[in-house]
Amino acid sequence: MEQAKIKLPRSTAEAQGIRSEAVKEFLDDIAAQSLEAHSFMIVRNGHVVAEGAWDPYRLEDRHMLFSLSKSFTSTAIGFAASEGLLSLDDKVARYFPDDLPDGTSPLLEEMRVRDLLTMSTGHAKDTVPLGSDQYDDNWAKAILGQPVVHPPGTHFVYNSGATYLLAVILHRVTGVPLLEYLGPRLFEPLGIADATWEKCPRGFAVGGWGLSIAVEDIAKFGLLYLQNGIWEGKRILPEGWVEEATSKHIDNGSDANNDWNQGYGYQFWRCRHGAYRGDGAFGQFCIVLPEQAAVIAVTSGTGNMGGIMQAVWDNLLPAMGPEPVGEDVRAAQSLTERLRSLRYGPPAAEASNPAAEQRMNGIAYRLDANQAQLQSIAFSFADDRVSVTMANPRGEQRIAAGRGVWLESVCSLLGDTDQKVAASLVWSDPETIKLTLRFVESPFTFDVVVRPTEDGAIEVGMHEHAGNNDYPTISGRP
């Protein structure tokens, strides 16, 4: 039976002690910093007081969480420990008898489950990226084969490989994948539906990243923690787990003004202002503020994660008073209008080139070997849209691009699974096509720039927004 979504109760901001104007100031701050937020939700006293998504992103769409996934993996370990399936003091090696390196070091033998949780495995550096040429399909063996140079439990190094090992351990002690295990224990009680989680080549959830859920689901997860594991009067999380998981267990820096230096718990970061959070690359956030009875959930596509948190501290935190504030109908209406107007508009056409479109129409250009693994590209031009076909190792990917508007398609350009993409195509000058692709369930936006050459070939350039990455120019011929 399909899992039903549960929506949180809504309220005006003023009724929960926040001025509507402060939310607008938060949005102004994000815009002033040129931070590309995709969606957000503010929860106070159990009520959603403000929410919005920047078109073509939508509140109801799943979004890739990246390392915010780690906090969900930690939660699964908490359930398993409470059920007696494992102990946080279990030695990691016992779960990987066939994956240990020859001559296992004494330090590796001392590594415990809790050292995986606190990122204090003793490694000198992160044991990922995974799936690159230096690894085969046995990620656990590759991680465990890397040197352990510090006594486990003594030295913090952010390590997504540690979370992957937690996911494998969870699978092995429960007999089911991480996502399936969390279903009846976490997702179903909270009404989190349609969650997906990436898997490694051996079928284990990757754990340290790979979970995709909607922004309201992030907010519900944070609210469950804010309420000490209680949901609608029923205990969901094990007694004492919230305090244990979100407390500081290890130092991770000494800068009092740096939110990545406030200590680390069980796959949760401590923050300034008595807060804690799960976070993920490019600005995926679940910020819990116990003293203010608030949760801030954000999805983004920005390289400036600190800028988003600072906007929370500067604008929302000071506005959270202990009592309701007087209703301000004009301010509330102004905020509503602002939230409705959030959007990333498609690029504006600066020129046109009908002759070039006629020459290029329907031609498949074979592309030289390239980092993006694109094999060919073709355009079919019409008055109101352009059909773009790009081939990659997963086959032909057909995308509808609007002229001055977003059109949405589904393709597998980013990975093996289908992703929604909003696309628009314009001539940015008489010699340059600009195709913008917003993968709305991810942080990633690409500008694909195509320049026809005099000899009938094309040159293709690509820029990825979130990581500010430029790809080498690709040559293509009919």
C-alpha positions as CSV (number, residue, x, y, z in Angstrom):
1,M,0.0,0.0,0.0
2,E,1.3,3.4,-1.0
3,Q,2.6,5.4,2.0
4,A,0.6,8.6,2.6
5,K,2.3,11.9,3.2
6,I,1.6,13.7,6.4
7,K,1.7,17.5,6.4
8,L,2.7,19.6,9.4
9,P,0.2,22.1,10.8
10,R,0.5,25.7,9.4
11,S,0.4,29.0,11.3
12,T,1.2,32.6,10.7
13,A,4.7,33.6,11.7
14,E,3.4,36.2,14.2
15,A,1.3,33.6,16.0
16,Q,4.5,31.7,16.7
17,G,6.5,34.7,17.8
18,I,8.3,35.6,14.5
19,R,7.8,38.8,12.5
20,S,6.9,38.2,8.8
21,E,9.4,40.9,8.0
22,A,12.2,38.8,9.5
23,V,11.5,36.0,7.0
24,K,11.6,38.6,4.2
25,E,14.9,39.8,5.5
26,F,16.2,36.2,5.5
27,L,15.2,35.9,1.8
28,D,16.7,39.3,1.1
29,D,20.0,38.2,2.7
30,I,20.1,35.0,0.6
31,A,19.5,37.1,-2.6
32,A,22.1,39.7,-1.6
33,Q,24.7,36.9,-1.2
34,S,23.7,35.3,-4.5
35,L,23.0,32.1,-2.7
36,E,21.0,29.6,-4.8
37,A,18.5,28.2,-2.4
38,H,15.9,25.9,-3.9
39,S,13.4,25.4,-1.1
40,F,13.0,26.2,2.6
41,M,10.7,25.7,5.5
42,I,10.7,27.3,8.9
43,V,9.0,25.4,11.8
44,R,8.3,27.1,15.2
45,N,6.4,25.5,18.0
46,G,5.5,22.6,15.8
47,H,3.9,24.8,13.1
48,V,5.2,25.7,9.6
49,V,5.3,29.5,9.7
50,A,7.0,30.1,6.3
51,E,7.8,27.9,3.3
52,G,8.8,28.5,-0.3
53,A,10.5,27.1,-3.4
54,W,12.2,29.0,-6.2
55,D,10.4,28.0,-9.4
56,P,11.1,25.7,-11.3
57,Y,11.9,23.9,-8.0
58,R,8.8,22.7,-6.0
59,L,8.2,22.1,-2.3
60,E,6.8,18.6,-3.0
61,D,9.8,17.3,-5.1
62,R,12.4,15.1,-3.6
63,H,15.9,16.7,-3.4
64,M,19.3,15.0,-3.0
65,L,20.5,15.5,0.6
66,F,24.1,14.5,0.1
67,S,25.7,14.3,3.6
68,L,22.5,15.3,5.4
69,S,21.8,11.6,4.7
70,K,24.3,10.8,7.5
71,S,22.0,11.9,10.2
72,F,19.4,9.4,9.0
73,T,22.0,6.6,8.9
74,S,22.9,7.5,12.5
75,T,19.2,7.3,13.5
76,A,19.0,3.8,12.0
77,I,22.0,2.8,14.2
78,G,20.2,4.2,17.2
79,F,17.2,2.0,16.5
80,A,19.3,-1.1,15.9
81,A,21.2,-0.5,19.2
82,S,17.9,-0.1,21.1
83,E,16.7,-3.4,19.6
84,G,19.8,-5.2,20.8
85,L,21.0,-5.9,17.3
86,L,24.3,-4.2,17.9
87,S,26.3,-2.2,20.5
88,L,28.0,1.1,19.9
89,D,31.1,-0.5,21.5
90,D,31.2,-3.4,19.1
91,K,34.4,-3.7,17.2
92,V,34.0,-2.8,13.5
93,A,36.2,-5.6,12.4
94,R,33.8,-8.3,13.6
95,Y,31.3,-7.2,10.9
96,F,33.8,-7.5,8.1
97,P,35.7,-10.8,8.5
98,D,36.1,-11.2,4.7
99,D,37.0,-7.5,4.0
100,L,39.9,-6.9,6.3
101,P,43.4,-6.3,5.0
102,D,46.2,-8.8,5.4
103,G,47.9,-8.2,8.7
104,T,45.1,-6.2,10.3
105,S,46.7,-3.4,12.4
106,P,46.0,-3.2,16.1
107,L,44.4,0.3,15.6
108,L,42.0,-1.1,13.1
109,E,41.1,-3.9,15.5
110,E,40.3,-1.3,18.2
111,M,37.9,0.7,16.0
112,R,34.3,0.7,17.4
113,V,30.9,1.4,15.9
114,R,30.8,4.7,18.0
115,D,34.1,5.7,16.3
116,L,32.3,5.5,13.0
117,L,29.5,7.6,14.3
118,T,31.8,10.3,15.6
119,M,34.1,10.4,12.6
120,S,37.0,9.4,14.8
121,T,38.0,6.2,13.0
122,G,41.7,7.1,13.2
123,H,42.1,7.7,9.5
124,A,44.2,10.7,8.4
125,K,41.8,11.7,5.6
126,D,38.4,10.9,4.2
127,T,38.2,7.4,2.8
128,V,36.1,8.5,-0.2
129,P,35.6,9.4,-3.1
130,L,34.2,6.0,-3.8
131,G,33.5,4.3,-7.1
132,S,36.6,5.8,-8.8
133,D,39.2,3.8,-10.7
134,Q,41.1,3.1,-7.5
135,Y,38.2,1.0,-6.1
136,D,36.6,-2.2,-7.3
137,D,33.0,-3.0,-6.3
138,N,34.0,-3.9,-2.7
139,W,34.0,-0.5,-1.1
140,A,34.2,-1.8,2.5
141,K,37.4,-3.6,1.7
142,A,38.9,-0.5,0.1
143,I,38.0,1.6,3.1
144,L,39.2,-0.9,5.7
145,G,42.5,-1.2,3.7
146,Q,43.4,2.4,4.3
147,P,45.9,3.2,7.1
148,V,44.5,3.9,10.6
149,V,47.1,6.3,12.0
150,H,45.5,7.6,15.2
151,P,44.0,5.7,18.1
152,P,40.2,5.4,17.2
153,G,38.1,7.8,19.2
154,T,40.8,10.4,19.6
155,H,41.0,12.3,16.3
156,F,38.2,13.9,14.2
157,V,38.4,13.5,10.4
158,Y,35.3,13.9,8.3
159,N,34.9,10.6,6.7
160,S,32.0,9.5,4.5
161,G,33.5,6.0,4.3
162,A,32.8,5.7,8.0
163,T,29.1,6.2,7.4
164,Y,29.1,3.7,4.5
165,L,30.5,1.1,6.9
166,L,27.6,1.9,9.3
167,A,25.1,1.3,6.5
168,V,26.7,-2.0,5.7
169,I,26.7,-3.1,9.4
170,L,23.1,-2.1,9.7
171,H,22.2,-4.2,6.7
172,R,24.1,-7.2,8.0
173,V,22.6,-7.1,11.5
174,T,19.0,-6.5,10.3
175,G,19.0,-8.4,7.0
176,V,17.3,-5.6,5.1
177,P,18.6,-2.4,3.4
178,L,18.8,0.8,5.3
179,L,15.9,2.4,3.6
180,E,13.6,-0.6,4.2
181,Y,14.7,-0.8,7.8
182,L,13.9,2.9,8.5
183,G,10.5,2.6,6.8
184,P,8.3,1.3,9.6
185,R,10.4,2.9,12.3
186,L,10.9,6.4,11.0
187,F,9.4,7.2,7.6
188,E,6.0,5.8,8.0
189,P,5.2,7.3,11.4
190,L,6.3,10.7,10.1
191,G,4.5,10.4,6.8
192,I,7.7,10.5,4.7
193,A,6.8,9.0,1.4
194,D,8.7,8.3,-1.9
195,A,12.2,8.4,-0.3
196,T,15.0,6.9,-2.3
197,W,18.6,6.0,-1.4
198,E,21.5,5.3,-3.7
199,K,23.2,1.9,-3.4
200,C,26.8,0.8,-3.9
201,P,27.7,-1.9,-6.5
202,R,27.1,-4.6,-3.9
203,G,23.5,-3.4,-3.1
204,F,24.2,-1.7,0.2
205,A,22.8,1.9,0.8
206,V,25.8,4.3,0.5
207,G,24.8,5.7,3.9
208,G,26.9,8.8,3.9
209,W,25.0,10.4,1.1
210,G,22.3,9.3,-1.5
211,L,19.0,9.9,0.4
212,S,16.4,12.0,-1.5
213,I,13.3,13.4,0.3
214,A,11.3,16.6,0.1
215,V,12.0,19.7,2.2
216,E,9.0,19.1,4.5
217,D,10.3,15.6,5.2
218,I,13.6,17.2,6.3
219,A,11.6,19.6,8.6
220,K,9.6,16.6,10.1
221,F,12.9,14.8,10.8
222,G,14.2,17.9,12.6
223,L,11.0,18.3,14.5
224,L,11.1,14.7,15.7
225,Y,14.6,15.4,17.2
226,L,13.4,18.8,18.6
227,Q,10.6,16.9,20.4
228,N,13.1,14.5,21.9
229,G,12.0,11.6,19.7
230,I,8.2,12.0,20.4
231,W,5.7,12.3,17.5
232,E,2.1,13.0,18.1
233,G,2.4,11.8,21.7
234,K,4.1,8.5,20.8
235,R,7.8,7.7,21.3
236,I,9.5,7.1,18.0
237,L,13.2,7.4,18.8
238,P,14.8,5.4,21.6
239,E,14.7,7.0,25.0
240,G,17.9,9.2,25.5
241,W,19.0,8.8,21.8
242,V,18.4,12.5,20.9
243,E,20.6,13.9,23.7
244,E,23.3,11.3,23.0
245,A,23.3,11.6,19.3
246,T,23.3,15.4,19.2
247,S,25.8,16.1,22.0
248,K,29.4,16.9,21.4
249,H,31.5,13.8,21.5
250,I,34.7,15.0,19.9
251,D,36.4,18.3,19.1
252,N,36.6,19.3,15.5
253,G,38.2,22.7,15.7
254,S,38.8,25.7,17.9
255,D,37.3,28.7,15.9
256,A,34.4,29.9,18.1
257,N,32.8,31.7,15.1
258,N,32.9,28.7,12.8
259,D,29.9,26.4,12.7
260,W,32.1,23.5,11.6
261,N,34.2,23.9,14.8
262,Q,31.6,23.5,17.5
263,G,32.0,19.7,18.1
264,Y,30.5,16.6,16.5
265,G,28.0,14.1,17.7
266,Y,26.7,10.9,16.1
267,Q,26.6,12.2,12.5
268,F,25.3,15.5,13.7
269,W,27.2,18.8,13.8
270,R,27.0,21.1,16.8
271,C,26.3,24.8,15.8
272,R,26.7,28.1,17.5
273,H,23.7,29.4,19.5
274,G,23.1,26.1,21.1
275,A,21.8,24.5,17.9
276,Y,22.7,21.4,16.0
277,R,22.3,20.2,12.5
278,G,22.6,17.7,9.7
279,D,24.0,19.2,6.6
280,G,25.0,18.2,3.0
281,A,27.1,19.5,0.2
282,F,25.8,22.5,-1.7
283,G,23.5,23.6,1.1
284,Q,21.2,20.9,2.3
285,F,20.3,21.7,5.9
286,C,18.2,20.4,8.9
287,I,19.0,23.0,11.6
288,V,17.4,22.4,15.0
289,L,17.3,25.2,17.5
290,P,16.2,23.7,20.9
291,E,16.2,27.0,22.8
292,Q,13.9,28.6,20.2
293,A,11.7,25.5,19.6
294,A,12.5,25.9,15.9
295,V,13.6,23.9,12.9
296,I,15.0,25.4,9.6
297,A,15.0,23.0,6.6
298,V,16.8,24.2,3.4
299,T,17.7,22.6,0.0
300,S,20.1,24.5,-2.2
301,G,22.6,24.5,-5.0
302,T,25.3,26.7,-3.6
303,G,29.0,26.4,-2.7
304,N,28.6,28.9,0.2
305,M,27.0,26.8,2.9
306,G,28.2,29.1,5.6
307,G,26.3,32.0,4.0
308,I,23.0,30.2,4.4
309,M,23.6,29.5,8.1
310,Q,24.8,33.1,8.7
311,A,21.5,34.3,7.1
312,V,19.6,32.2,9.6
313,W,21.7,33.5,12.6
314,D,21.5,37.1,11.4
315,N,17.8,37.3,10.4
316,L,15.7,34.5,11.9
317,L,17.3,33.8,15.2
318,P,17.0,37.3,16.6
319,A,13.3,37.4,15.5
320,M,12.2,34.4,17.5
321,G,10.7,35.9,20.6
322,P,9.2,33.9,23.5
323,E,5.7,35.2,23.0
324,P,3.4,35.7,19.9
325,V,3.8,39.1,18.3
326,G,1.0,41.3,17.2
327,E,-0.7,40.2,14.0
328,D,0.5,42.4,11.1
329,V,-1.9,41.8,8.2
330,R,0.1,44.0,5.8
331,A,3.4,42.3,6.6
332,A,1.9,38.8,6.4
333,Q,0.4,39.6,3.0
334,S,3.6,41.0,1.8
335,L,5.4,37.9,2.8
336,T,2.8,35.7,1.1
337,E,3.3,37.6,-2.1
338,R,7.1,37.4,-1.8
339,L,6.9,33.6,-1.3
340,R,4.7,33.2,-4.4
341,S,7.2,35.2,-6.4
342,L,10.3,33.1,-5.7
343,R,11.7,32.0,-9.0
344,Y,14.8,31.5,-11.1
345,G,13.8,32.8,-14.5
346,P,15.0,31.2,-17.7
347,P,17.8,32.9,-19.6
348,A,16.6,35.8,-21.7
349,A,17.1,35.6,-25.5
350,E,19.6,38.3,-26.6
351,A,19.6,37.3,-30.3
352,S,18.3,34.8,-32.9
353,N,19.8,32.9,-35.8
354,P,17.2,31.3,-38.0
355,A,19.7,30.4,-40.7
356,A,21.9,28.5,-38.2
357,E,18.9,26.7,-36.8
358,Q,17.9,25.6,-40.2
359,R,21.4,24.2,-40.9
360,M,21.6,22.5,-37.6
361,N,18.1,21.1,-37.4
362,G,18.0,17.4,-36.9
363,I,21.7,16.8,-37.2
364,A,23.4,14.6,-34.6
365,Y,26.8,15.9,-33.8
366,R,29.3,13.2,-32.6
367,L,31.3,14.5,-29.7
368,D,34.9,13.9,-28.9
369,A,35.6,11.9,-25.7
370,N,34.8,14.2,-22.7
371,Q,34.5,14.3,-18.9
372,A,30.7,14.4,-19.1
373,Q,30.6,11.2,-21.1
374,L,28.3,12.8,-23.8
375,Q,28.5,11.0,-27.1
376,S,26.4,13.2,-29.3
377,I,24.0,16.1,-29.3
378,A,21.2,17.0,-31.7
379,F,18.6,19.9,-31.9
380,S,15.2,19.9,-33.4
381,F,14.0,23.5,-33.5
382,A,10.3,24.7,-33.3
383,D,8.8,28.1,-32.7
384,D,8.0,27.6,-29.0
385,R,10.4,24.8,-28.0
386,V,13.6,22.9,-28.9
387,S,13.9,19.2,-28.6
388,V,17.4,18.3,-27.5
389,T,18.7,14.8,-27.8
390,M,22.0,13.9,-26.0
391,A,23.4,10.4,-26.0
392,N,25.5,9.0,-23.2
393,P,26.4,5.5,-22.1
394,R,22.9,5.1,-20.8
395,G,21.3,5.8,-24.2
396,E,19.6,8.7,-25.8
397,Q,18.3,11.4,-23.4
398,R,15.5,13.5,-24.9
399,I,14.9,16.9,-23.3
400,A,12.3,19.5,-24.1
401,A,13.7,23.0,-23.8
402,G,11.4,26.1,-23.8
403,R,12.2,29.3,-25.5
404,G,12.1,31.8,-22.7
405,V,10.2,29.4,-20.4
406,W,11.0,26.2,-18.5
407,L,9.9,22.9,-19.9
408,E,10.3,19.8,-17.8
409,S,11.5,16.4,-18.9
410,V,12.9,13.2,-17.4
411,C,16.3,11.9,-18.3
412,S,19.3,10.0,-16.9
413,L,22.1,12.4,-17.7
414,L,23.3,12.6,-14.1
415,G,23.3,8.9,-13.2
416,D,21.6,5.6,-13.7
417,T,18.2,6.8,-12.3
418,D,15.8,9.2,-14.0
419,Q,15.9,12.8,-12.9
420,K,13.5,15.6,-13.6
421,V,15.1,18.5,-15.5
422,A,13.7,21.9,-16.3
423,A,15.3,23.3,-19.5
424,S,15.3,26.5,-21.5
425,L,17.2,27.4,-24.7
426,V,18.1,30.8,-26.1
427,W,20.6,32.4,-28.4
428,S,22.8,34.5,-26.1
429,D,24.3,36.1,-29.1
430,P,24.0,35.5,-32.9
431,E,26.7,32.8,-32.7
432,T,26.0,31.1,-29.4
433,I,23.2,28.8,-28.2
434,K,22.8,28.7,-24.4
435,L,20.9,25.6,-23.1
436,T,20.2,25.8,-19.3
437,L,19.4,22.5,-17.5
438,R,18.1,22.7,-13.9
439,F,18.0,19.2,-12.4
440,V,15.3,20.1,-10.0
441,E,15.7,17.1,-7.6
442,S,19.4,17.9,-7.2
443,P,21.7,20.9,-6.5
444,F,22.9,20.8,-10.1
445,T,22.4,23.3,-12.8
446,F,24.3,23.3,-16.1
447,D,24.7,25.8,-18.8
448,V,25.5,24.1,-22.1
449,V,27.0,26.6,-24.6
450,V,27.0,25.5,-28.2
451,R,28.8,27.5,-31.0
452,P,28.5,26.5,-34.6
453,T,31.8,26.8,-36.5
454,E,32.4,27.8,-40.1
455,D,33.2,24.3,-41.2
456,G,29.9,22.8,-40.1
457,A,31.2,21.5,-36.7
458,I,30.3,22.7,-33.2
459,E,32.1,23.5,-30.0
460,V,30.4,22.7,-26.8
461,G,31.2,24.2,-23.4
462,M,29.6,23.4,-20.0
463,H,29.4,25.3,-16.7
464,E,28.0,23.7,-13.5
465,H,26.7,26.3,-11.1
466,A,26.7,24.7,-7.6
467,G,30.4,23.8,-7.7
468,N,31.3,26.6,-10.1
469,N,32.9,24.1,-12.4
470,D,33.8,24.7,-16.1
471,Y,34.3,21.6,-18.3
472,P,36.9,21.6,-21.1
473,T,35.5,22.5,-24.5
474,I,34.2,19.6,-26.5
475,S,34.4,19.4,-30.3
476,G,31.6,17.8,-32.4
477,R,31.0,16.9,-36.0
478,P,28.1,15.7,-38.0
